[in-house]
Structures are given as structure tokens and as C-alpha cells.
Amino acid sequence: MVDLIQQRIAPAISSSVKISPITILKAEGGMAPVPTIKSALASSGWDISITDGDWRTGGYLAGLQALIDAELTWAAENSPQLVKAAQQSLKRLFPLLVSDAFSVPKDLTNTSSKEERTRFYHHEYQNKLLVGLAEFLITCARERNERHILVIDRAATLSAPAKNLIKLLVRLDDDTRLFRFLLIDYEQCLFFQDASEVHFGRYSMQELGPVLDRNLASEKQRQIYEASGGNPLIAEALSKCAAAGLPVIGYLEPIAIVDLHLASLNAGERHSLLKSYIESDCTTPDLIAQRNYATFEQATADHLHEQVHRACLDRYLTGEAPLIMLHALSIRDKYKRLELVAEPSQILQSIGLYDLWFGYFGELFADPALRTYGSGDAPVNAAFINAAFVLYSLGCGRVSVPYLNEFYKTFPKSRYTPTVLYAQSMTYGRYQQPVNLTVAEEYAVRNLETIERDFKDHDKYDYIKVFAENAYAYIKAKQEKYEEALSLCAEGHGKMLKAYGDERFKLHQSILIYNTSQVYELVDDLPRAEKQLRDAIAYDPYYGEYQNDLGNLLSKVPEREAEALEAYARAIELCPPYYEAHLNRAALRNRIGDAAGALADLDRTLVIKPNEWRAHFEKGNILMWQDRPKAALESYLAAANINSKNPDLQSNLGLAYSELGKANESIAHYLRALELNPRHAPTHNNLAIEYFNQGRPDTSLNHATVAVEIGGDPDYLLTREHIRTSLQADLASRRDRASASSAKPS
């Protein structure tokens, strides 16, 4: 079999070094002999590792977790500064990871109790974490002078985060090519753009020789080979069946033969086989064990899965093993399955791995029976409500709203009712586009009334009420009723301090203070806004987003640019790769004349998020100011490929084309900008200039006049006066020519 692997896979790997860093081996289940691949690739000169990609059995980064663990161990012992540099990604992706190299404590989002954890990560947060992890792995490989080939078995079962990490390793290591991936796909469904694909054929009888029972007669071995179709998994199972006395004859399908063999075993043998298979995380490459599992009585298998799941969860919580979800997800009783996935789901949610979480939870969310299962106060109900919370914050209100209404109708007295009504008010008041502040206020008021009626004696009454008032304050601010909003926020914080002091519910208290700061900023009271924001930071000093907001606020205050830059730097230090802070700092740096620093920040933004159109746009603007229209045009076009409906961008595209002497392209983009915003004054002004240069002064004057009426910029006045003067001079010239002509003798 090694020869076969060498013939089929090694050339693909060696060629893919030049063509693509990812090779997908398409194979029928049981066809790829993973243990022999390392031998086949031994002469490649790369470090070879073979792992299983099934996230359910190996954790949410299965397939790459072994590499991550090895590099963490090496870095901790030999280069702890690498762990320190990547700590904000590492500690958040792996909440139970402990390292002496960690120098920054966790923020309140990561340390608050379940009862008060009210922040949800934006869906882009996962990408930031993975960028940080990928850069850590690349840096380790460079320092160790390693080149890796990762052979990932069962790669079709890789988690979405693991697939994204592979893509990032390929993208971020574009020059040195430290990583190659051989992904074995038994399900014929795996896809990576630009990957090389190898289709693995069947084995010959000679190649399957080591699998077949040598005690069998040659004719019997031939029959087994023919029945197996050249598949080693089937051949090995049929060989065992034949050794057990079952006739492997041509008119029975292999699965039928295996099932008949199982029928010959007693109950104890089958139960023992089932138990060992489940305890192996259902990974035993044995068709007999697989069929025994598939045909065994459901309740017994569910019971064994539940036992193993609880043990696996305990091992995860003590930091001994990754989060194994296989056993919970394998429970065939859907109600018990829901109960068992509730806690692991909360773990995935708290990390921000939403794609993986909803990959299996979406099916549960769609099941009518499960949506109304439980007492209304049970962990399963909390799991659904948390899912709805995240869905509405992701802009999926049309999915979350019906569920929240359904929950409220089914469980009107649930302890989660205030949370549900809060979510509805925020859906309509903040996340739905366009917002509906009337409906949002109705839910907020109903929430406050419900709390007063049903939760007056609750031990967390003050917390629950202030939480609801917080939502109401947000709606009041959106309604431009700022005094009411400020009063609600200030009173709420006072109630919290009186009831709980400044230590309990610190996360929510910091949010209350932060929201007060936001309202003050809306009314342009920047000194009070700054004071509130700094108070929020005092509560939660390691929350980088607050520092980013401080940078934004200070950048509006004259002569405080240096402090703003310090705040942005602190935000970048505290967060995983934080493209928003780089983008904001770039704008400030450009404004104060540091174009090189601004370009560096924009380039870093595009490393973290290549499809951030604003970074391409702002980079184009800086390049235009540097009189580099060709380079600027490239950036503008990159931005337009992502977002073509921004009038400023279309106008600047027109300007870049104009600077390059391409008038037709310039006019086309100016007109597109005016389609998007007919009152875009800069475009009217620039279009006036372009038309004037083309010898169309009347059309030019029309656009110049509109620019002056809309914008009032002195430059627009100069443009219009220049066109008028030229028109008047041209008219005078024509009159002079006409007069001279009439004075000539006939």
C-alpha cells in the first residue's frame, strides 16, 4: 500500500508545492490507508503530521489542534514572547489555557458569571481570533525553521473555524510556504478554492494482501477481494467474517454478510463491541463495529453516549482535553440530545464560534417540539434564548422574533421573560433595519411592567429592572429624548451601586456607564462623555473596545490627538487583531500629517480583513494626496469590487481616472456617483471641470452652479466663476469676429 500511496499522493503533494498548498484526496470511505501516508511522504523534506479532522471527536479545531498544542509547548519553553504577543487570541480561543507568558488579565466579558454575561461578540470576532492564532503558528514555524505537511483524515468533518484557519495559514504565509495540507475527503464534498484534487482509485488484490487473512485459501481471498471492490475496510471485515465461518459468496452484499456475522454473536459480545466502539469516540476503523453500532438498540447506545459525554465534558472543564461533542450529538432521543448540548453550546457561544454552534443548533432551533420543550426555566430554554439573542444581533431578526414571541406566549411566567422582552426591544430598536422605535418602546415598557408585576420579590430584582431600563434608555436616545435617556442611565447605575456595591454585576455597571457616555457624545458634551467613558474603563480596564471608543472621542477634541493615539494603541494591545482600531487610527494619523503611519494601519487592516472596503478607499485617498493616481485607482477599484454603491468612492474613482487622462471613464464614474446621490456637491464640481475640458461649457456651468448651491465651498465658486468668465470671453470673441466680418467690403 505504501507503493500505491507514493504513486498517487506523493507526486500530487510535490507538485502542489508549486501549484497549491492544499491538496484534497477524494476517496471512498475506507480507501485511504492513513498510516502509510507518512512513509510515502518521508522523502519530502517536510515535517509530516497525521491527524483526524472530525471536530466532534477532536474539538473545535480538530485537525490542527495537535500542531497548536506542539507550538504552544515549544513557545512556552523557548520563546514565551510569542505567546505573549498572541495572548489575546490564544486565551479567548482556549478559555481554559493557562500560561506564565500571559501578561494581560481577561476582561469582564470573559470573567463574569453566567447570570450577568450580557455581551455577545460580533460575528467578525472569530476571524480576528483566528488571524492572531494563524500569525502565532506562522511565527513559530519560522523561528523553528519548520515546514509542515498536515495530513488531515476525515477532512470533510473539519469545523468551519478549522477550515478558516487553514485558509488563513495559506493566505498569511503566501511568500514562504511553511504549510501544506493533504485533506482526505471520504464524503466527496470538501471544497477549497484553488486546491489541487486527487481522486484515489481502488486497490489491487496484491496491495490488499496484508489485510486479508493469510490462512484463507487463495480462492477465498479472491472472493473476498472481489466482494470488497478493492476497499480495505470492507475487505478486512469480510476476512473476519470468513474466518468466523460465514461463507463470503457472490450473491450477498458485504453489509448483509457483516450483519449476519453480528447475528451470530451473543448479546454480551455485541454489547461489549458497542461499548468499546463508543468509548473510542466511534473512530474504530472496523466495519463490523460500525454496523453493530448502527443496528444496536437505541436506548442502550444513548445511555452509553450520555455517560461518555459527561466524562468528556468533565475532562474539558478541567483542561485535560478538547471539547468533544460527538456523544451529545449522537444521542438519538432528540430531547435528551438537546439537554446534553446545552452546556457545550454555551461554551462555543462564549468563545464566539457561532458558525460551528449553529451548524448543529440550527436544526434544533427549527424543530417545533424542541422550541417549546422544558419548563421555561430550564437550561435548554436558556440555550434557545441565547441563540435568539445572537441571531438578532447578527441581523437575523426574522428568525429570532418569531421564537421570542413563541417563548413569551408559551412561558409567560418564565424567569427568562425579562430577557426575552429585552431582546425584542433591541431587535426593533437597534438591529432591525429600518428600526421601528414605536414597537421597540412597546416591548421595553411591557418589560418594565412585567418586572414590576412578577419580579418584585426576585433576589435580583434591581439588576433585572435596571437591565430593562438600559434598553429603554437606548430607545429614548434613538428618539432624541436625551435627557430621559441620561436620567435612566444615571438612576440605573445609582440603584446598582446601592443594591450590590461596585463589585457585583461589574460588567453591567460598566455597560450602564458606557451607555451614558454614548448619550453625552450624541449631544456633543464631550467632557462628560469622556468622564463617563473613563469610569467605564475603570470598571473594565482590559476591554479593548472601550479604549477604541476613547480614541474616537479624543480624536474629536483639538490638541488631544496624542492621547487618542495612545488609546488606539492600548485597544490594539488588548484585543485580538483589531482592524477597527487600525482603521480609526489611520484616519487620525492621516489628519495630523502622518501619511506613512496611516498607510501602515490601513495595510494592517487589510491583512486582518481583506474585504474591508473602507481601508481600500482611505488608502486610495492618501495615495491621491501623494499624487499617485495610478496606485490610488487600484485601491479604489479594490474598494468598488466590495462596495460599488458609495457615492464618495465613485466620485473619487472619477477623479483618479481624470488625473490619468481618461475622461470617458472619469465622467462615467461621476455620473454613477450622482445616480447614488444626486446632491453630491464634489461630484458636480468635478464633473463641471471634466465637461469644461471637453469643450462643453454650458453643461459644465450647470453642474458648477448645482455644486455651489449644494456645497457652498469656495473652490466651487472659483470653478463656476472660471467657467462663466470663459463663456463671457468666448461670447465676446464671437461678437468681435461677427463685427469684423460685417465691416468688410462686399
VENWOVEN-V270224 format. One record per residue. N is the residue number from 1. OMEGA is omega in whole degrees, 0 to 359 (none if undefined). D_CENTER is the distance of its C-alpha to the mean C-alpha in Angstrom with 2 decimals. Layout:
n-><N:N>
omega-><OMEGA:OMEGA>
d_center-><D_CENTER:D_CENTER>
This chain:
n-><1:2:3:4:5:6:7:8:9:10:11:12:13:14:15:16:17:18:19:20:21:22:23:24:25:26:27:28:29:30:31:32:33:34:35:36:37:38:39:40:41:42:43:44:45:46:47:48:49:50:51:52:53:54:55:56:57:58:59:60:61:62:63:64:65:66:67:68:69:70:71:72:73:74:75:76:77:78:79:80:81:82:83:84:85:86:87:88:89:90:91:92:93:94:95:96:97:98:99:100:101:102:103:104:105:106:107:108:109:110:111:112:113:114:115:116:117:118:119:120:121:122:123:124:125:126:127:128:129:130:131:132:133:134:135:136:137:138:139:140:141:142:143:144:145:146:147:148:149:150:151:152:153:154:155:156:157:158:159:160:161:162:163:164:165:166:167:168:169:170:171:172:173:174:175:176:177:178:179:180:181:182:183:184:185:186:187:188:189:190:191:192:193:194:195:196:197:198:199:200:201:202:203:204:205:206:207:208:209:210:211:212:213:214:215:216:217:218:219:220:221:222:223:224:225:226:227:228:229:230:231:232:233:234:235:236:237:238:239:240:241:242:243:244:245:246:247:248:249:250:251:252:253:254:255:256:257:258:259:260:261:262:263:264:265:266:267:268:269:270:271:272:273:274:275:276:277:278:279:280:281:282:283:284:285:286:287:288:289:290:291:292:293:294:295:296:297:298:299:300:301:302:303:304:305:306:307:308:309:310:311:312:313:314:315:316:317:318:319:320:321:322:323:324:325:326:327:328:329:330:331:332:333:334:335:336:337:338:339:340:341:342:343:344:345:346:347:348:349:350:351:352:353:354:355:356:357:358:359:360:361:362:363:364:365:366:367:368:369:370:371:372:373:374:375:376:377:378:379:380:381:382:383:384:385:386:387:388:389:390:391:392:393:394:395:396:397:398:399:400:401:402:403:404:405:406:407:408:409:410:411:412:413:414:415:416:417:418:419:420:421:422:423:424:425:426:427:428:429:430:431:432:433:434:435:436:437:438:439:440:441:442:443:444:445:446:447:448:449:450:451:452:453:454:455:456:457:458:459:460:461:462:463:464:465:466:467:468:469:470:471:472:473:474:475:476:477:478:479:480:481:482:483:484:485:486:487:488:489:490:491:492:493:494:495:496:497:498:499:500:501:502:503:504:505:506:507:508:509:510:511:512:513:514:515:516:517:518:519:520:521:522:523:524:525:526:527:528:529:530:531:532:533:534:535:536:537:538:539:540:541:542:543:544:545:546:547:548:549:550:551:552:553:554:555:556:557:558:559:560:561:562:563:564:565:566:567:568:569:570:571:572:573:574:575:576:577:578:579:580:581:582:583:584:585:586:587:588:589:590:591:592:593:594:595:596:597:598:599:600:601:602:603:604:605:606:607:608:609:610:611:612:613:614:615:616:617:618:619:620:621:622:623:624:625:626:627:628:629:630:631:632:633:634:635:636:637:638:639:640:641:642:643:644:645:646:647:648:649:650:651:652:653:654:655:656:657:658:659:660:661:662:663:664:665:666:667:668:669:670:671:672:673:674:675:676:677:678:679:680:681:682:683:684:685:686:687:688:689:690:691:692:693:694:695:696:697:698:699:700:701:702:703:704:705:706:707:708:709:710:711:712:713:714:715:716:717:718:719:720:721:722:723:724:725:726:727:728:729:730:731:732:733:734:735:736:737:738:739:740:741:742:743:744:745:746>
omega-><178:179:181:178:180:182:190:188:184:177:180:179:183:178:182:174:180:187:185:178:181:173:178:178:179:185:172:179:180:187:187:180:187:184:183:184:181:179:182:183:186:183:184:183:180:172:185:171:182:183:176:185:184:184:182:182:185:180:190:174:178:185:179:185:179:177:180:181:181:181:176:179:180:183:180:183:190:184:185:179:177:177:180:182:183:191:185:172:185:186:181:173:182:188:182:179:178:179:176:181:179:184:182:177:177:177:185:177:185:183:181:178:181:186:184:181:188:178:173:180:172:185:178:184:181:181:179:178:184:174:178:179:180:179:176:181:180:180:177:181:179:181:181:182:181:168:189:161:178:175:185:178:180:186:177:180:173:176:176:176:179:177:179:178:176:179:180:178:178:183:185:180:188:186:190:176:180:186:170:183:170:186:183:188:178:185:176:184:186:181:168:180:178:176:171:180:177:179:187:182:183:179:172:179:179:181:179:182:182:182:186:179:184:179:179:178:182:180:179:176:178:179:179:180:181:180:182:184:180:180:185:179:180:182:180:179:180:178:177:179:180:179:179:175:178:179:176:186:193:187:174:177:180:181:179:179:179:180:177:176:178:180:180:181:177:186:181:179:181:179:179:178:178:183:181:179:180:180:175:184:176:182:181:180:186:183:179:178:179:180:176:178:184:186:184:181:191:186:180:179:179:181:179:178:181:179:182:179:182:178:179:180:177:180:177:185:176:177:183:187:175:180:182:185:187:190:176:183:180:178:184:171:190:179:176:178:178:180:184:181:185:183:176:178:179:178:179:179:184:177:182:181:187:183:178:180:182:175:176:185:177:178:179:182:182:184:183:182:182:181:181:180:176:183:188:179:188:176:179:177:177:179:179:181:177:177:179:178:182:181:181:179:176:181:180:181:180:175:185:184:179:179:182:175:180:179:182:179:184:185:185:182:181:175:178:183:178:178:181:181:174:181:179:180:180:177:183:185:185:192:177:177:356:180:176:187:178:179:179:180:179:179:181:180:178:179:180:178:179:180:179:183:191:187:183:182:180:183:177:183:183:179:182:182:180:177:179:179:177:178:180:178:179:180:178:179:178:177:182:174:192:181:178:179:180:180:180:181:183:179:180:180:177:178:180:179:182:185:191:186:183:180:180:181:182:181:183:178:178:179:177:181:179:180:176:178:181:179:178:179:178:180:175:172:189:178:179:178:179:181:180:181:178:174:178:179:178:176:187:191:184:177:188:182:176:180:177:178:176:176:179:181:183:180:177:186:180:175:176:181:181:178:178:179:177:180:178:179:178:178:180:178:188:187:165:183:198:187:181:180:176:180:179:180:178:180:180:180:179:181:182:173:179:183:180:178:179:179:178:178:180:177:177:176:184:170:182:183:185:182:176:188:181:179:176:182:182:176:176:180:180:180:176:178:177:179:178:187:180:177:179:180:178:179:179:180:176:178:182:176:181:181:183:188:177:184:178:180:180:178:180:172:178:180:180:178:178:180:180:177:181:188:183:177:180:181:180:181:174:180:176:178:181:172:181:180:183:181:179:189:181:181:177:180:182:179:176:180:182:179:178:180:178:180:179:189:181:177:179:182:178:181:179:179:178:179:180:181:183:192:182:179:179:179:179:177:179:178:182:181:178:180:179:180:180:178:180:179:179:179:179:179:180:178:179:180:180:180:179:180:182:181:183:177:180:none>
d_center-><40.26:39.41:41.34:39.37:36.04:37.47:38.70:35.53:32.53:33.74:34.66:31.27:29.60:32.08:31.73:27.94:28.25:29.63:27.69:24.19:22.55:21.40:24.13:23.69:26.79:27.44:29.83:31.42:30.70:32.92:33.77:31.99:33.87:31.13:33.64:35.49:32.70:32.89:36.61:36.15:33.80:35.80:37.38:34.18:34.25:30.63:29.47:28.85:26.84:26.57:24.01:22.94:19.49:19.66:16.95:19.32:22.01:20.36:17.40:13.66:13.97:17.30:18.71:17.61:18.49:22.11:21.41:19.28:22.16:24.78:23.38:22.94:26.52:27.86:26.23:27.43:30.91:31.22:28.77:27.40:26.48:23.52:22.26:23.02:21.16:17.89:18.62:16.02:13.22:15.60:16.95:13.76:12.30:15.91:17.49:20.87:21.15:24.23:25.37:28.32:26.37:24.11:25.71:23.61:23.67:20.73:20.30:21.38:17.98:18.14:21.90:22.94:24.36:22.81:25.26:24.08:20.33:19.56:16.39:12.99:9.86:8.21:5.04:4.25:5.74:4.06:4.44:7.64:8.68:8.57:10.39:12.83:13.43:14.03:16.37:18.12:18.83:20.07:22.26:23.71:24.57:26.26:28.23:29.33:30.09:28.31:27.21:25.28:25.44:23.15:24.66:22.30:24.25:22.95:19.90:19.36:18.24:15.49:12.36:9.23:7.84:11.36:11.47:8.62:10.65:13.72:12.71:12.06:15.39:17.07:15.97:16.58:19.79:21.21:24.66:25.73:24.27:24.01:22.06:23.05:21.70:23.99:22.12:24.59:23.87:26.40:24.86:25.10:21.69:19.40:18.38:17.13:18.32:21.41:21.77:25.38:26.53:29.54:31.22:33.03:36.47:38.79:40.84:44.57:46.93:47.74:44.12:43.81:47.00:45.46:43.80:46.98:49.61:52.34:54.97:54.62:57.02:55.92:56.26:54.10:51.43:51.66:51.23:48.15:46.62:47.38:45.99:42.74:42.12:41.42:38.53:38.94:37.24:39.71:42.58:42.23:42.21:45.25:47.01:46.69:47.93:50.88:51.72:51.74:54.35:52.44:53.66:50.99:52.60:51.43:51.39:48.83:45.09:43.45:41.45:44.75:46.41:43.71:43.99:47.79:47.44:45.36:48.11:50.59:48.84:49.82:47.53:47.26:46.23:43.53:42.19:42.16:40.33:37.74:37.29:36.86:34.37:32.15:32.55:31.38:28.06:29.45:29.04:32.78:33.49:36.50:37.09:39.75:37.45:34.76:37.38:38.85:35.52:35.06:38.61:39.03:39.64:36.40:37.25:38.11:34.90:32.90:34.94:34.33:30.56:30.58:32.61:30.41:27.20:28.72:29.78:26.37:24.75:27.54:26.93:23.25:24.24:26.85:24.53:26.47:23.96:20.34:19.19:21.06:20.40:22.83:25.81:24.43:22.90:26.22:28.36:30.02:31.16:28.27:29.32:29.48:26.14:24.57:26.36:25.17:21.43:21.46:21.22:18.70:16.45:16.88:15.98:12.60:12.05:13.40:11.05:7.95:7.31:7.53:7.35:9.99:11.82:12.39:13.23:16.48:16.76:16.77:20.13:21.46:20.49:22.47:25.51:28.20:30.00:27.07:26.10:29.52:30.00:30.94:33.07:30.74:30.48:29.07:25.83:24.94:25.33:23.10:20.36:20.69:20.91:17.77:16.00:17.75:16.82:13.07:13.82:16.03:13.77:11.22:14.37:15.51:18.83:20.83:19.43:19.65:22.96:25.09:24.02:24.74:28.05:28.84:28.25:30.41:33.10:33.12:32.89:34.37:35.49:32.33:31.40:27.95:29.58:28.99:25.27:25.29:27.36:25.30:22.18:24.32:25.64:22.25:21.07:24.16:24.51:21.13:18.34:20.56:21.55:24.38:24.86:27.91:29.35:32.39:30.62:28.27:31.46:33.09:30.41:30.50:34.30:34.37:32.13:34.55:37.49:36.07:35.50:39.05:40.49:38.72:37.24:40.10:40.98:37.49:37.18:34.02:35.53:35.10:31.45:30.75:32.85:31.45:27.89:29.14:31.02:27.94:26.46:29.90:30.02:26.82:28.44:31.69:30.06:28.53:32.09:33.36:35.37:34.51:37.41:36.57:32.94:34.12:36.71:34.31:31.97:34.94:36.76:33.73:33.29:37.05:37.00:34.26:36.26:39.44:38.09:35.85:36.54:33.94:32.48:31.44:28.42:27.61:23.99:25.24:28.10:25.92:23.95:27.34:28.56:25.47:25.88:29.53:28.65:26.56:29.62:31.97:29.92:30.09:33.87:33.95:35.37:33.50:35.66:34.96:31.28:31.18:33.19:30.95:27.80:29.54:30.60:27.03:26.19:29.24:27.88:24.40:25.06:21.98:19.40:18.31:17.36:21.04:22.14:20.19:21.92:25.15:24.85:24.41:27.42:29.63:29.03:30.88:33.88:36.47:37.14:34.21:31.95:32.34:31.12:28.10:27.29:27.70:25.29:22.58:23.35:23.10:19.69:18.44:20.28:18.87:15.11:12.66:12.70:13.10:13.36:14.73:17.57:18.40:18.55:20.77:22.88:23.43:24.98:27.25:28.26:29.17:31.15:33.21:33.95:31.65:30.40:29.69:27.49:25.67:25.09:23.83:21.22:20.20:20.04:17.82:15.49:15.42:14.84:11.59:10.63:13.28:13.04:13.84:17.19:18.68:18.76:20.57:22.81:23.81:24.42:26.70:28.51:29.31:30.52:32.73:34.29:34.97:36.83:34.55:34.09:33.27:30.29:29.30:29.51:27.03:24.46:25.33:25.07:21.60:20.64:22.56:20.80:17.63:19.57:23.24:24.22:24.64:28.40:28.27:26.47:28.95:31.80:30.83:30.54:34.08:35.19:33.89:35.67:38.73:38.82:38.76:41.66:39.93:41.31:40.48:36.76:36.88:38.60:36.24:33.20:35.25:36.20:32.61:31.78:34.71:33.56:30.37:32.41:36.20:36.88:34.96:37.80:36.75:36.45:39.89:41.32:39.89:40.86:44.34:44.64:43.51:45.95:48.69:48.28:48.60:51.88:50.79:51.93:52.33:48.74:47.69:49.62:48.04:44.51:45.79:47.42:44.27:42.32:45.01:45.09:41.35:40.55:43.78:42.66:45.80:44.56:44.50:48.12:49.08:47.59:49.52:52.72:52.52:52.24:55.06:57.27:56.73:57.55:60.64:61.77:61.29:63.28:66.01:66.18:66.61:69.34:71.12:71.03:72.33:75.11:76.17:76.33:78.55:80.95:81.82:85.18:85.09>
